[in-house]
Structure formats: structure tokens, C-alpha cells
Amino acid sequence: MAYDLYVVTDEKLRPGLTHKKIAIESVSGGADVIQLRDKEMTGRELFIAACEIREITNLAGALFIVNDRIDIALASGADGVHLGQDDLPLLEARQLTPDDFLIGISVGSVTEAVNAEAGGADYVAVSPVFGTGTKPDAGRGRGTALITAIKQNISIPVIGIGGIQKENIREVLLSGADGIAVISAIVRSDNMVKAAQELKSLIRHYKQIRRYY
């Protein structure tokens, strides 16, 4: 299962942009995962957006994850949900979902990552790797050394998220990350397809280089 290029949607970064448009452009450029994230939509609006993205990702062969909302993820037929440390606990989330339902957990320490794996998480997202303006409540960047430390202590995939751009992707991937999650690197681009293609190419390049380290 590939988590190489993981794109999180955000309509607010560019006027007139929709979650659906971000998903279409991102998978056209090679995104492996689309996460629907919106803290302001009503449940009905979020469900409609989720169903649209489910159709897009099905056609593209990409994974579809919903942020926070297990109910929306299950109702739309999403592949999984992504939860933060203050969201529904992992144990309870597992009891509500099918065995093949993916659950990702945001982590900020080795202990949180170890606990996530022990609780049945399918992947963890180290957040934030660098400082980011798209999620100001995330705090200061934790750096890539934490990715390396987490990789040494768990066996499930580790994704880096937060402030990742073309200029620093090398550092993230050579630290051991299995994939990168981005928001502004795609959404703020004038050509989202091209931006996704460039990121995907860099991911493949640095993963290839990593084999020789």
C-alpha cells in the first residue's frame, strides 16, 4: 500500500477552489492518498464532498481518508480516517470500524507512535515536521530527527507532514519517511497537476537514493 504522496485538501488556501477540484488535480498528478479535511462544513456538506472524492479516488486507484469524522468516512465508503491525539481514542475507533478500515494517527513523539502501533494504527503522521501556516495550532516544527527515531521503534508506515515543500523534501525522505503529506505545496500552486508530478518524481528519486545509504 503506497503512502508516497499524501495530499490533504484545504479549500481556504485559494478562493473558489473546492475539495473535489483539489482531489482531481492531485490524483491526475500521481497522488497516492487524498485526505478530506474541513473543520467548518456541515455534516451534510462534508458527506457530499466525501462521496465526490470517493468516486475520484476509486477511478484513480488512490486511497481516500477522511480527517476526524469516522461517521462521514464510513457513510461515504472511504478507505479510512485520520485521527489526532485529541480525537476519538484509537481503541474506540477500532471498535466502530471494519477490520480492513485504515486508521492513521498524528504523533509528536516516539511514545505516541509506539502507542499508536500497539493500538492498531495502520500508519502514523509525524506532525509538524517543519513550521506551517496552514495549521497554526500544530506548534513548532519537530524536525526530521524525530522521523528517524520513530522509524527505529515501529514497523508501520511513517508519514511526514507540516511545512514540506520541494526544497526540504530531501531531508524528510532521507530521514526514513515512507511518504510525505502536503497541503500548500499542492493547493497554492497555479498548476496542481504539475506540482503533484514534481513532488512524486522527487519522492521516487530520494527513495532510490536512500537505498544506498
VOZA-18647 format. One record per atom (N, C-alpha, C): residue in three letters; x, y, z. Coordinates in steps of 0.1 Angstrom, whole numbers, padded with zeros to 4 digits, always signed. Example, Ala and Ser with C-alpha at 12.3 -4.5 7.8 and 13.67 -1.06 7.14 Angstrom:
REM residues 2
ALA+0132-0057+0078;ALA+0123-0045+0078;ALA+0132-0033+0078;SER+0128-0022+0071;SER+0137-0011+0071;SER+0129+0000+0079;
This chain:
REM residues 213
MET+0009-0012+0000;MET+0000+0000+0000;MET+0009+0012+0000;ALA+0007+0021-0010;ALA+0016+0033-0011;ALA+0010+0045-0004;TYR+0019+0051+0004;TYR+0016+0064+0010;TYR+0025+0075+0005;ASP+0032+0073-0006;ASP+0043+0082-0010;ASP+0038+0097-0010;LEU+0028+0100-0019;LEU+0024+0114-0019;LEU+0009+0114-0014;TYR+0008+0121-0003;TYR-0004+0121+0005;TYR-0009+0136+0005;VAL-0020+0139-0001;VAL-0025+0152-0003;VAL-0037+0155+0006;VAL-0036+0165+0015;VAL-0047+0170+0023;VAL-0054+0181+0017;THR-0067+0181+0015;THR-0074+0191+0009;THR-0077+0203+0018;ASP-0077+0215+0013;ASP-0080+0227+0020;ASP-0085+0238+0010;GLU-0098+0240+0011;GLU-0105+0250+0002;GLU-0101+0264+0005;LYS-0096+0267+0017;LYS-0095+0281+0021;LYS-0082+0288+0016;LEU-0072+0279+0011;LEU-0060+0285+0006;LEU-0060+0292-0007;ARG-0071+0289-0015;ARG-0072+0297-0027;ARG-0087+0299-0030;PRO-0091+0311-0032;PRO-0106+0314-0034;PRO-0111+0307-0046;GLY-0123+0301-0044;GLY-0130+0294-0055;GLY-0126+0279-0056;LEU-0116+0275-0049;LEU-0111+0261-0050;LEU-0120+0252-0042;THR-0122+0240-0047;THR-0131+0230-0040;THR-0123+0218-0036;HIS-0128+0211-0026;HIS-0121+0198-0023;HIS-0121+0189-0035;LYS-0132+0188-0043;LYS-0133+0180-0054;LYS-0122+0183-0064;LYS-0120+0196-0067;LYS-0110+0201-0077;LYS-0096+0197-0072;ILE-0093+0199-0059;ILE-0080+0195-0054;ILE-0078+0180-0056;ALA-0088+0172-0053;ALA-0086+0158-0055;ALA-0084+0154-0069;ILE-0092+0159-0078;ILE-0090+0156-0093;ILE-0076+0159-0097;GLU-0071+0172-0094;GLU-0058+0176-0099;GLU-0047+0168-0092;SER-0049+0165-0080;SER-0038+0158-0072;SER-0036+0143-0077;VAL-0047+0136-0079;VAL-0046+0122-0084;VAL-0041+0122-0099;SER-0045+0133-0106;SER-0040+0134-0120;SER-0025+0135-0120;GLY-0019+0141-0110;GLY-0005+0143-0109;GLY+0002+0132-0102;GLY-0005+0121-0097;GLY+0001+0110-0091;GLY-0001+0108-0077;ALA-0009+0116-0070;ALA-0011+0114-0056;ALA-0016+0100-0052;ASP-0011+0094-0042;ASP-0014+0081-0038;ASP-0026+0081-0027;VAL-0027+0092-0020;VAL-0037+0093-0010;VAL-0043+0107-0010;ILE-0056+0108-0008;ILE-0063+0121-0006;ILE-0070+0121+0007;GLN-0067+0131+0015;GLN-0074+0132+0028;GLN-0083+0144+0027;LEU-0096+0142+0030;LEU-0106+0153+0030;LEU-0105+0159+0044;ARG-0102+0172+0045;ARG-0101+0179+0058;ARG-0108+0192+0057;ASP-0119+0193+0066;ASP-0126+0206+0066;ASP-0133+0207+0080;LYS-0130+0217+0087;LYS-0135+0219+0101;LYS-0147+0227+0101;GLU-0152+0233+0090;GLU-0163+0242+0090;GLU-0175+0237+0083;MET-0174+0228+0074;MET-0185+0223+0067;MET-0196+0216+0076;THR-0208+0217+0072;THR-0218+0209+0080;THR-0216+0194+0076;GLY-0222+0185+0084;GLY-0221+0171+0082;GLY-0226+0167+0068;ARG-0237+0174+0063;ARG-0243+0171+0050;ARG-0233+0175+0039;GLU-0227+0187+0041;GLU-0218+0192+0031;GLU-0205+0183+0030;LEU-0201+0179+0041;LEU-0189+0171+0042;LEU-0191+0157+0036;PHE-0203+0152+0038;PHE-0207+0139+0032;PHE-0207+0140+0017;ILE-0213+0151+0012;ILE-0214+0152-0003;ILE-0200+0153-0009;ALA-0191+0161-0002;ALA-0177+0162-0007;ALA-0170+0149-0006;ALA-0173+0142+0004;ALA-0166+0128+0006;ALA-0170+0119-0005;CYS-0183+0119-0008;CYS-0188+0110-0019;CYS-0182+0113-0032;GLU-0180+0126-0035;GLU-0174+0131-0047;GLU-0159+0126-0048;ILE-0152+0127-0037;ILE-0138+0123-0036;ILE-0137+0108-0037;ARG-0146+0101-0031;ARG-0146+0086-0031;ARG-0146+0082-0046;GLU-0155+0088-0054;GLU-0156+0084-0068;GLU-0143+0087-0075;ILE-0137+0099-0073;ILE-0125+0103-0079;ILE-0114+0093-0076;THR-0112+0090-0063;THR-0101+0082-0059;THR-0103+0067-0064;ASN-0115+0063-0064;ASN-0118+0049-0069;ASN-0113+0048-0084;LEU-0116+0058-0092;LEU-0113+0058-0106;LEU-0097+0059-0108;ALA-0091+0066-0099;ALA-0076+0068-0100;ALA-0068+0057-0093;GLY-0075+0048-0085;GLY-0068+0038-0077;GLY-0060+0044-0066;ALA-0065+0055-0060;ALA-0059+0061-0048;ALA-0067+0058-0036;LEU-0060+0060-0024;LEU-0067+0058-0012;LEU-0074+0071-0008;PHE-0085+0069-0001;PHE-0093+0081+0004;PHE-0095+0080+0019;ILE-0090+0091+0026;ILE-0090+0092+0040;ILE-0098+0104+0044;VAL-0106+0103+0054;VAL-0114+0115+0060;VAL-0107+0119+0073;ASN-0105+0132+0075;ASN-0100+0137+0087;ASN-0110+0137+0098;ASP-0107+0131+0109;ASP-0115+0132+0122;ASP-0128+0124+0121;ARG-0136+0125+0111;ARG-0150+0121+0111;ARG-0152+0107+0106;ILE-0153+0097+0116;ILE-0155+0083+0113;ILE-0168+0081+0107;ASP-0178+0089+0111;ASP-0192+0087+0105;ASP-0192+0090+0091;ILE-0185+0101+0087;ILE-0185+0105+0073;ILE-0177+0095+0065;ALA-0166+0091+0070;ALA-0157+0081+0063;ALA-0165+0068+0060;LEU-0172+0063+0070;LEU-0179+0050+0069;LEU-0191+0052+0059;ALA-0198+0063+0060;ALA-0210+0066+0052;ALA-0206+0068+0037;SER-0195+0073+0035;SER-0190+0076+0021;SER-0183+0065+0015;GLY-0180+0054+0022;GLY-0172+0043+0017;GLY-0157+0046+0016;ALA-0152+0056+0024;ALA-0138+0059+0024;ALA-0129+0047+0029;ASP-0117+0048+0026;ASP-0107+0037+0030;ASP-0104+0038+0044;GLY-0105+0050+0050;GLY-0101+0051+0064;GLY-0103+0065+0069;VAL-0098+0067+0081;VAL-0099+0080+0088;VAL-0086+0084+0094;HIS-0083+0097+0096;HIS-0071+0101+0103;HIS-0075+0108+0115;LEU-0069+0105+0126;LEU-0072+0110+0139;LEU-0060+0117+0146;GLY-0063+0127+0153;GLY-0053+0134+0161;GLY-0053+0129+0175;GLN-0044+0134+0183;GLN-0043+0129+0197;GLN-0055+0133+0206;ASP-0062+0143+0202;ASP-0074+0148+0209;ASP-0087+0143+0203;ASP-0086+0135+0193;ASP-0098+0130+0187;ASP-0103+0117+0194;LEU-0113+0110+0188;LEU-0117+0097+0194;LEU-0106+0088+0196;PRO-0104+0082+0208;PRO-0093+0073+0210;PRO-0093+0061+0200;LEU-0081+0057+0197;LEU-0079+0046+0187;LEU-0086+0033+0191;LEU-0086+0029+0203;LEU-0093+0017+0207;LEU-0108+0018+0204;GLU-0114+0029+0207;GLU-0128+0030+0204;GLU-0131+0031+0189;ALA-0122+0038+0182;ALA-0123+0039+0168;ALA-0123+0025+0161;ARG-0114+0017+0166;ARG-0113+0003+0160;ARG-0125-0005+0163;GLN-0132-0003+0174;GLN-0144-0010+0177;GLN-0156-0006+0168;LEU-0155+0006+0162;LEU-0166+0011+0154;LEU-0164+0008+0139;THR-0152+0003+0135;THR-0149+0002+0121;THR-0146-0013+0117;PRO-0147-0016+0104;PRO-0144-0029+0099;PRO-0129-0032+0100;ASP-0125-0044+0099;ASP-0111-0049+0101;ASP-0102-0042+0090;ASP-0107-0040+0078;ASP-0099-0035+0067;ASP-0099-0020+0066;PHE-0105-0013+0076;PHE-0106+0001+0076;PHE-0093+0007+0081;LEU-0087+0017+0074;LEU-0075+0022+0078;LEU-0076+0033+0088;ILE-0068+0033+0098;ILE-0067+0044+0108;ILE-0053+0050+0109;GLY-0052+0062+0106;GLY-0039+0069+0108;GLY-0040+0078+0120;ILE-0028+0080+0126;ILE-0028+0088+0139;ILE-0017+0098+0138;SER-0020+0111+0141;SER-0009+0121+0142;SER-0001+0119+0155;VAL+0012+0120+0154;VAL+0020+0118+0166;VAL+0031+0129+0166;GLY+0035+0131+0178;GLY+0046+0141+0180;GLY+0057+0136+0189;SER+0058+0123+0191;SER+0068+0118+0199;SER+0070+0103+0196;VAL+0081+0097+0200;VAL+0083+0082+0198;VAL+0072+0075+0206;THR+0070+0079+0219;THR+0060+0072+0227;THR+0046+0072+0221;GLU+0042+0083+0215;GLU+0029+0084+0209;GLU+0028+0074+0197;ALA+0039+0074+0189;ALA+0040+0065+0178;ALA+0040+0050+0182;VAL+0047+0047+0192;VAL+0047+0033+0197;VAL+0033+0029+0202;ASN+0027+0038+0209;ASN+0013+0035+0214;ASN+0003+0034+0203;ALA+0005+0042+0192;ALA-0004+0041+0181;ALA-0003+0027+0174;GLU+0009+0023+0172;GLU+0011+0010+0166;GLU+0005-0001+0175;ALA+0008+0000+0188;ALA+0003-0011+0197;ALA-0012-0011+0197;GLY-0019+0001+0195;GLY-0033+0002+0195;GLY-0040-0002+0182;GLY-0032-0005+0171;GLY-0037-0010+0159;GLY-0037+0000+0148;ALA-0030+0011+0149;ALA-0029+0021+0138;ALA-0023+0015+0126;ASP-0027+0020+0114;ASP-0021+0015+0101;ASP-0009+0023+0097;TYR-0009+0036+0101;TYR+0002+0044+0098;TYR+0002+0056+0108;VAL+0013+0063+0110;VAL+0014+0075+0118;VAL+0019+0086+0110;ALA+0015+0098+0113;ALA+0019+0110+0106;ALA+0027+0119+0117;VAL+0039+0121+0115;VAL+0047+0130+0124;VAL+0044+0144+0120;SER+0038+0151+0130;SER+0033+0165+0128;SER+0036+0175+0139;PRO+0041+0187+0135;PRO+0045+0190+0122;PRO+0061+0188+0121;VAL+0065+0184+0109;VAL+0080+0183+0107;VAL+0086+0196+0107;PHE+0081+0206+0100;PHE+0085+0219+0099;PHE+0074+0229+0103;GLY+0077+0241+0107;GLY+0066+0250+0110;GLY+0057+0252+0098;THR+0044+0254+0100;THR+0035+0255+0089;THR+0024+0265+0092;GLY+0020+0273+0082;GLY+0010+0283+0084;GLY-0004+0277+0081;THR-0005+0265+0075;THR-0019+0260+0072;THR-0025+0254+0084;LYS-0017+0251+0095;LYS-0023+0246+0107;LYS-0015+0252+0119;PRO-0018+0265+0121;PRO-0011+0272+0131;PRO-0011+0267+0145;ASP-0021+0258+0149;ASP-0022+0252+0162;ASP-0013+0240+0164;ALA-0006+0237+0153;ALA+0002+0224+0153;ALA+0015+0226+0162;GLY+0019+0239+0164;GLY+0031+0241+0172;GLY+0044+0242+0163;ARG+0055+0243+0170;ARG+0068+0244+0163;ARG+0071+0231+0156;GLY+0079+0232+0145;GLY+0084+0220+0138;GLY+0092+0211+0147;ARG+0090+0198+0145;ARG+0097+0188+0154;ARG+0110+0183+0148;GLY+0112+0186+0135;GLY+0124+0182+0128;GLY+0124+0168+0123;THR+0134+0165+0114;THR+0134+0152+0108;THR+0140+0141+0117;ALA+0148+0145+0127;ALA+0154+0135+0136;ALA+0143+0127+0143;LEU+0132+0133+0145;LEU+0121+0125+0152;LEU+0116+0114+0142;ILE+0115+0117+0129;ILE+0111+0107+0120;ILE+0120+0095+0121;THR+0133+0098+0121;THR+0143+0087+0122;THR+0141+0079+0135;ALA+0139+0086+0146;ALA+0137+0079+0159;ALA+0125+0070+0159;ILE+0114+0075+0153;ILE+0102+0068+0152;ILE+0103+0056+0143;LYS+0110+0057+0132;LYS+0112+0046+0123;LYS+0120+0035+0130;GLN+0128+0038+0139;GLN+0136+0028+0146;GLN+0128+0021+0156;ASN+0116+0026+0159;ASN+0108+0020+0170;ASN+0095+0014+0166;ILE+0091+0016+0154;ILE+0078+0010+0149;ILE+0080+0004+0135;SER+0071-0004+0131;SER+0072-0011+0118;SER+0061-0006+0108;ILE+0051+0001+0113;ILE+0041+0006+0104;ILE+0046+0019+0096;PRO+0040+0023+0085;PRO+0045+0034+0078;PRO+0045+0047+0086;VAL+0055+0055+0083;VAL+0056+0068+0089;VAL+0056+0079+0079;ILE+0046+0088+0080;ILE+0044+0099+0071;ILE+0049+0112+0077;GLY+0056+0121+0069;GLY+0059+0134+0074;GLY+0049+0144+0069;ILE+0045+0153+0078;ILE+0036+0164+0074;ILE+0039+0177+0081;GLY+0037+0188+0075;GLY+0039+0201+0081;GLY+0051+0209+0075;GLY+0047+0218+0066;GLY+0058+0227+0061;GLY+0066+0220+0050;ILE+0062+0209+0045;ILE+0071+0202+0035;ILE+0068+0208+0021;GLN+0080+0212+0015;GLN+0080+0217+0001;GLN+0091+0210-0007;LYS+0092+0214-0020;LYS+0102+0208-0028;LYS+0116+0210-0022;GLU+0118+0221-0016;GLU+0131+0225-0011;GLU+0136+0217+0001;ASN+0127+0211+0009;ASN+0131+0203+0020;ASN+0127+0188+0020;ILE+0121+0184+0009;ILE+0116+0170+0008;ILE+0128+0160+0009;ARG+0140+0164+0004;ARG+0151+0155+0005;ARG+0154+0151+0020;GLU+0154+0161+0028;GLU+0157+0159+0042;GLU+0147+0149+0049;VAL+0134+0151+0045;VAL+0124+0143+0051;VAL+0125+0129+0047;LEU+0127+0126+0034;LEU+0128+0113+0029;LEU+0140+0105+0033;LEU+0152+0112+0033;LEU+0164+0106+0037;LEU+0164+0103+0052;SER+0155+0109+0060;SER+0154+0106+0074;SER+0147+0093+0076;GLY+0140+0088+0066;GLY+0134+0075+0067;GLY+0119+0075+0065;ALA+0113+0087+0062;ALA+0098+0087+0060;ALA+0094+0079+0048;ASP+0082+0072+0050;ASP+0077+0063+0040;ASP+0069+0072+0030;GLY+0066+0084+0033;GLY+0058+0093+0024;GLY+0057+0106+0030;ILE+0052+0116+0022;ILE+0050+0130+0027;ILE+0036+0134+0025;ALA+0031+0141+0034;ALA+0017+0147+0033;ALA+0019+0162+0031;VAL+0012+0167+0022;VAL+0013+0181+0019;VAL-0001+0188+0017;ILE-0001+0201+0019;ILE-0013+0209+0017;ILE-0009+0220+0007;SER-0002+0230+0013;SER+0001+0242+0005;SER+0010+0239-0007;ALA+0018+0229-0007;ALA+0027+0226-0018;ALA+0019+0222-0030;ILE+0007+0218-0028;ILE-0002+0214-0040;ILE-0012+0225-0042;VAL-0019+0228-0031;VAL-0031+0237-0032;VAL-0028+0251-0036;ARG-0016+0256-0032;ARG-0012+0270-0035;ARG-0006+0271-0049;SER-0004+0260-0055;SER+0003+0260-0068;SER-0007+0264-0079;ASP-0002+0272-0089;ASP-0010+0276-0100;ASP-0014+0264-0109;ASN-0006+0253-0108;ASN-0008+0241-0116;ASN-0006+0229-0107;MET-0017+0225-0101;MET-0017+0215-0091;MET-0013+0201-0097;VAL-0016+0198-0109;VAL-0012+0186-0115;VAL+0003+0185-0116;LYS+0009+0196-0121;LYS+0023+0197-0123;LYS+0030+0196-0109;ALA+0025+0203-0100;ALA+0031+0203-0086;ALA+0031+0189-0080;ALA+0020+0182-0082;ALA+0020+0168-0077;ALA+0030+0159-0085;GLN+0031+0161-0098;GLN+0040+0153-0106;GLN+0054+0156-0101;GLU+0058+0168-0099;GLU+0071+0171-0094;GLU+0074+0165-0081;LEU+0065+0166-0072;LEU+0067+0160-0058;LEU+0068+0145-0059;LYS+0060+0139-0067;LYS+0061+0124-0069;LYS+0074+0120-0074;SER+0079+0128-0084;SER+0092+0125-0090;SER+0103+0126-0080;LEU+0103+0136-0071;LEU+0113+0138-0061;LEU+0112+0127-0051;ILE+0100+0123-0047;ILE+0099+0112-0038;ILE+0105+0099-0043;ARG+0102+0096-0055;ARG+0108+0084-0061;ARG+0124+0085-0062;HIS+0128+0097-0065;HIS+0143+0099-0066;HIS+0150+0097-0053;TYR+0145+0104-0043;TYR+0151+0103-0030;TYR+0150+0089-0023;LYS+0139+0083-0026;LYS+0137+0069-0021;LYS+0147+0060-0027;GLN+0150+0062-0040;GLN+0160+0054-0047;GLN+0174+0057-0041;ILE+0177+0069-0039;ILE+0190+0073-0033;ILE+0191+0067-0019;ARG+0180+0066-0011;ARG+0181+0061+0002;ARG+0185+0047+0003;ARG+0183+0039-0007;ARG+0187+0025-0007;ARG+0202+0023-0006;TYR+0209+0034-0010;TYR+0224+0033-0010;TYR+0230+0039+0003;TYR+0222+0043+0012;TYR+0227+0049+0025;TYR+0230+0038+0035;
